[in-house]
């Protein structure tokens, strides 16, 4: 049975979707069967981060309605074992049938090893849906005080919705930024109130890989890509030292 991971953030612009794609890619490259589901209805971007923007990707709502089978989930063209369902463009978040989505996740659990839910930023309807269906969560934040506050609020509401294991990813970190803030990663952990699972350096390769239509981990194995691999390995229960930023 698959583990279901909700990837959430308190606000937009934290790099949550890019991290979701990179972690999923690393898991698949480790030989696991992985399904990514973009839950950001109307603002989908996971296909870009996965290097699948030129492929016709099936919306998860079409599978829910029985128009396609789960076996027809769009397979990644260059990473074996990795599949994706995208978010619909013309439907509203409020109209998503929660029971039908839960049934889709239940079916997917029998066919994959990991299911990653790329929840929309904020704490709206589909944030709550992702949390209700997940076994665990990662909260992605930047180091700034506004991002920390939003991440802390998202974590609080997530745990009120459902008490699941949750860990923190500090994204786009740089020594210069922390020095100017007179802060450390420990301060961010304290501010959000979650244990740390990874620190990801600020890395232009994330943007450059997307511009070239490639998954980050097939563009480079340094920087953010290596940090994403380490996070994936920790999620799989391996002991991996934190990357030095």
C-alpha positions, 0 to 999 in steps of 0.5 A: 500500500502506498504512502500518501504525502501532502506537500503544503505551504502557507503561502505561494512562492515558496517553491513547493511545487518544484520541490514536490516534483524533485522529490517525486523524481528522486523516489522514482529514480530509486525504483519506487512507483510514484504518482504525483497529483496536482491539486492546484485547480485553475493554477496548475504548474506541476507539469512544468516542474516535472518536464511534462508541459508538452504532454497531454496530462489527464486531470484527476477529476477525469479519473474520478468521473470514470472518463479515464482509468487510473492506469491511464495516468500520464507516464513521465517520458524519461523517468521510469515509474513516475506518473502524474495526474494534473489539476483541471483548469475549468472546474472550481475547487469547491466542486471537487467531490471529496468522497470520489477523490478519496476513492481515487486515492484508495485505488492508487494506494494499491498500484503505487509505492508513494503518492505525492499531493501537491496542495495549493498554497494557503489553507483552502478547500483543497489544502484540507482535502490533501490533509484528509487523504495524507498519511504524512506531510511536509511544509515548505517555507522560506526563511523570512518572517512572513513565510514562517508565520504563514507556514506555522499557521498552515501547520496549525490548521493541518494538525487541527484538521488531522493529526498526521506526522509533519516535517519542515523543509526550508527552501531557497536558503543561503548563508548570506541571507541567514547572516543578514537576518542574524538567524539560523535554520534552528530559528526557522524550526522554532518559528514554524514549530515543526521538526526539520527534514531538509534544507534546500539551497537557493539554486538558479538551476530550478528555474533553468531546468524548468525553462529547458523543459527538464526535471531538475534531477535530470538537469543537475545533481548538485544544489537543490537537486541533491538536497531533494534527493536527500529529502526523498531518502529521509522520507524513505527512512534512511539516515542522511546528513543535512546538506551544509548551506 
